[in-house]
Amino acid sequence: MAPLKVEIVAVEALGEAEWSEWRAILAANPALASPYFRPEFARIAGGVSPRASVAVFSRGGRTVGFFPHQRRGGAVQPLAAPMNDYHGVIARPGLAPSLEEVAEALGAARLNLTAWVGPTALGEDRRTVQVELGDEGYDGWYAGRRATHGKFFKDKERARRSMEGELGPLRVERDLRDPALLDWLIDLKRDQYRRTGRHDIFACGWTADLLHALLRAEGDGFGASMAALWAGDRLTAVEYSLHAGDQYHFWFPGYEPSLSRCSPGILLSMETMRLAAEHGYRTFDFGFEGEHYKKYFCNGFKVVREAVVLKPGLGAAVSQAAVGALNLAGGDRGDRLRTSVRRRWAAIEACETTPGARMKGAMQAAGAALAKVKTSTNRVSA
């Protein structure tokens, strides 16, 4: 096999020949069906995210793949991280360079990945979960899930009646693109990040700009939109999603915390699926598994890889030594702490574009992770 070569170019520098090849690759590779792999996403995100580029890979003079990415200091991340829920090399089946080859070709001190799609032995598996509608559509899916998980769905039906009785008739609208509605959702998410101690991914500015830019996009079967749930005259929940082809990716949900007993976010997701299914959407992606309701909804899953690829050297050795010391202190504290800090740091590093902002965020993340591990240890001891 010919050696892998790479050319790093600005997103806007790609010509129509490259974009045509990109679209042809997507048509040939079902594993790249997610909206995050579409040229429209790369073009829009490339115009918003600082230090965005595309790695164009070739062998023997033939283009074999594209990897849209961004640089933060010495680190390379997928384009639009930490908000990019699927990433990898845009390549035909069997022709994608491995993650090891990609890391070496890019030459970064560190390559951070949370949901890599493609060949690699590095990192660890994570699962994303989906609702796959069969031939009977939404009604068939709902009947099947309700038969299997009757208590859960009966509870949501009661929650719906309760909210209607308290606030008035429920109304759901989808395919909304009102910037003011998006600002309402972003404010809600920022408040949630403050309450839960998570890094505010919208404080940096460019991440909110990206959501607004995607909302304005008009592509061939690609777009972003919101769905919203009103109870009477009161706005109770909004969900921002990406969609392409028959794929619908739930991205940023938010609901009024004071109404959590009525599950407005879950009710909105259900109604969004019902309405979107009428327009040909068949796969509804809920991202990483974890939240309890997803096991009741989802009947499909995908396996992706989470990895941090480091250049060999002192940094990697010191990191592993620190993890080993924490593990000796009790159980798997080191591994759990490393995973928690790594994920928090990946989000901070992706958002923040100055060393000072990244350092401030890192110190806050480390403190929060240590407090979490300490609390968990105290509970076990008690």
N, C-alpha and C positions, 0 to 999 in steps of 0.2 A: 504494500500500500504506500502511495506517495505521502511524503511528510505533510503535516498540517501547517498551513500558513494563515496568517491573520492580518487584516488591514482594519485599523480603527478609523471610522469616519463619523462626521456629524450626521445626525438623523436626516437633516434637511439636504445633505449632500447626496443621498441615495437618488438614483435616477429611475425613470419608469421601467427600465429593464430589470433593475433589482426588485422593485415593488411587484412587478409581474411574476418574477420567480418566487418571491415571498408568497404571493397568493396561490401560485401553482403548488407550492409545497404544502400549504394548509389544505388544499383540496385533496392531496394525496396521503395525508397523515391524520387519521381520526384522533390520535392522541393530542392533537393541537387544536381541538375544537373550542376551547375556552376563549371568550372575548379578549383576554389578556394577550393572546398571541396574534391578534389581528393587526394589520398594518396601520389602521386608523388609530388604535390605541398607542402604538409606537410613535406615530407622527405627532399626536396631540401631547402625549407625555414628554416627548423629546423637546417640544417647544416650551415646556413649563419647568421641568425638573432641572436644577442646576447641574452642569457638567455631564450632560447626557451624550451618549455615543452609541454606535452600533459596531460590533465586531463582525466583520465579514470573513468567514472561513472558506478556505479553498484547498483543494488537493489537485496537483498536476494541472493547474490553470483553470480548474472548474470550480465554481462556487458550490459549496456543499451546505452552507448554513449561515444564519444570522443570529446574533445574540445582542439584543438591546440592553444597555446597562448604564449605570451612572457611577461616578467616582466621588468618594468622600475621604479626603486625605489619602492614605495609602490603601484604602479598601475599595473593592469593586462590589457592586450590588446590582440586582436586576433593576431595570428601569422602573421608576415610580415606587420603589421600595420606600417605606414599609407597607405600602398599600397594594402591592402586586401579589395576588393570591396564587398565581401559577406562573412559572417561568422555566426557561430552558432554551436550547438552541433550536431555532426554526429550521428543521431539516427533514428530508424525506426519510421514511422508515428504513432503518439499517445504515444510514449514512451519517448520523449525528456523531460528532466527536464526543468522546467521553468527558465527564466533568473534570477528570484529571488532566486531560489534554487542554480543555478550555482554560483551566487555572494556570497551567504552564504557559500557554500562549499569551494570556493577558498580562502575565508578569506582575500581578498585584501582590502586595504583602499579605493581603487577606481577601478571600472571596466569601461573602456571606449569602447564604441561600436558605429560604424557609420552605419552599415547595417546588423543588426541582423535578421537572418532567424530562426523563431521558436516562441513558445508561450511566451507572456509577456504582461502585462498591463503597463509596465514602458516605459518612453520615449515618443517619438512622431513619427508619420509616416513620411516616406520619400518614394519617388517613384523612381525606376529605369525604364529605357525605353528600348524597344527592337524592332528590325525588325523581324517579324515572316513571313517566306516565306511559301506560300501555295503550293498547288499542281502544280501551274504553275511556280514555282521557281522565280528566280530573274526577268525575263522578265515580269511575271505577276504582281509582286510587283511594278516594276517601272511603268508599264502602269497604274496601279491603283493610285499610288501616283501622277503621272504626271497629271492624269485626275482631281484629287482633288486639287492639288496645282500647277497648270500650270505655274503661274508666277515665282515661286521659281525655278522650274526645267528648265524652258526655260532660266532663267538667268544663271544657271550653264552650260547649253549647250553653251550659248554665251561666258561665261568665258573660257570654254575649247577651243573654236575656237580662242579667243583672245590670250591665252597663246601659242597655236600652231603657230599662225601667228607671234608672237613676238620671240619665242625661238626655235621653231621646233616641230616635231611630239612628241606626248606624248607616254610614254611607262610605263606600270606598271608591276612590278614583285612582287610575293608574295612567302611565305615560305622561306624567306631569313634568314640566321643565321650568317652573317658576323660580328664579334666583332667590326670591325672598323666602320661599319654602325651604330651599337648601340651606340658607343662612339659619333658619329656625332649627333645622336638624343639626347643623354644625355646632350651634350654641348648646344644644342638648347634649351632644357627644362630649363637648369640652367640659361641661358640668359633671358628666359621668366620670371622665378621667380624673378630675379633681377629687371627687368623692371616693374613688377607688384607689387613688395613689398611683395611677398609671401615667406614663408620659403623655403630655398633650401633643398629639401628632399634628394638630392644626395651628399650634402657636407659631410655627416657622413661616406660615404664609403660603408657600408654594403648593402645599398639599391641598388647601382649600381652593386655590386657583385652578388646580388640576380638575377637581370635581366640577367646578363651574365651566371650565373649558370643554370637558367631555359632555356636559349637559347641552352645550350649544352645537355639538357635532351632528352632522347629517351624513351618514355613510350608507353604503350599499349593504343593508341588513345588519348594520352595526349601530349601537347607540347607548346612551345612558338616560335613565329617567327615574322618576320617583313614583311611589304609590303612597297614598295617604288615607287615614281612617278618621272620620269625624263621627262623634256621637252627639246628636243634636247639632248645635252650632260650635261645639268644642273640638278642636284638633287634638287628637289623642296619640297618634303614631304616624311616623313617616319612615319609609325605607327606600334607600338609594340603591339602584341596581345597574349592572351592565348586561347587555344582551347582544347576541350575534347568532345568526342562523336560527336554530331551534334551541339554543342554549340561553338560559336566564340565570345570571349570577347575582344572588342577594349579597350586597356589599356592606352598606352602612345602615343598620336599623336603629331607630330611636323611638322611645315612647315616654309619655308623662309618668314619672316615677310614682306619683300619688295614685295612679290608677293601676299599679302592678297587679293588684288582686283580681283585676278583670282581664289580664293577659292581652292588652291591646296589640302588642307586637305580634303575638302568635296569630291572633284573629286577622291582622292585616296580611301576614304572609299567606295564610290560607286563601283569603279572598283574592290576593294578587295572583296566586297560582291559578285559581279558577278563571279569572278574567284573561290572564295571559295565555292560558291553554286554548282559549277561543281564537287566538291569533297565531296558532301554530307552534308555540313553545312546548317542548316535550321534556327537557331536562332542566331541573331547578337546583342549582348548586348552592349549598349552605356553608361551604368552606370547611374549615377544620371541625372534626367532631369534638364534643366536649360539653356544650350546653345540653342540659337534660332533655329538652323537648325534641332535639334532633333525632334521638333514637326512636321516637314515636312517629316522626314524619318520614324519615329517609329509608329507602329500600335499595340504595346502591352506594358504592364507595369507590374511591380511587386511592392508590398508594403513591405518595410523592416522597421525596427525600429532603431532609433538613441537614444542612452541613455547613461547617466553617472550614475552608481550606486555607491553611497557613503555609507560608514559606518555611522550610525547615530552618531551625535556628533556636536561639536562646529563648525567644518569646514563647514558642510552643512548649519547650522543656519546662520553663518556669510555671506556665499555666498548669501543666499536668502534675507537677510536683505539689502545687498548692491544692489541687483537687485531691491528691492522694493523702495529704495531711489532714484535710477536713474529713475525709472518709474514715481515717484512723480514729478521729475524735468521736465517731459514733455513726453507725449505719452507713447510708449512702448520702450523707449530708453534702459532701463535696460535689457529687454528680448532680444532685438536685439543685444546689446553689449555682453551679456552673450553667445548667440549662436555663434557670430562671434569669440570671444576670445576662447570659448570652442573648436571650430573646429580647430582654429590655434594651440592652445595648444596641442590638441590631436596629431596633426602631429608632432609638435616639440618634445613632450615627447616620441613619438614612435621612432623617428629617433635618437635622441641624447641619448647617454648612460652615460654621466657624469653630475653631478648636475650643474657644471659651465656652460656647453653648454646649458642645459635646461633653466637655469635662464636667460642667455643672449637672447635666442630665445623668452622666455616668455615676457621679457620687450619690445622687438621689436614688438611682436604681439599685445600686449596691446596698445602700442602707435599707431600702424597702425589702430587698430579697433576704438580707440577713435577719431582719425582724420577722419575716414570714417563716423562715426556717426555725428561728428561736421559738416562736409561738407554737409551731407544730411539734417541736421537741418537748416543750413544756407540757403540751396536752398528752403526749405519749407517756411522759414520766408520771403525770398525775394519774 
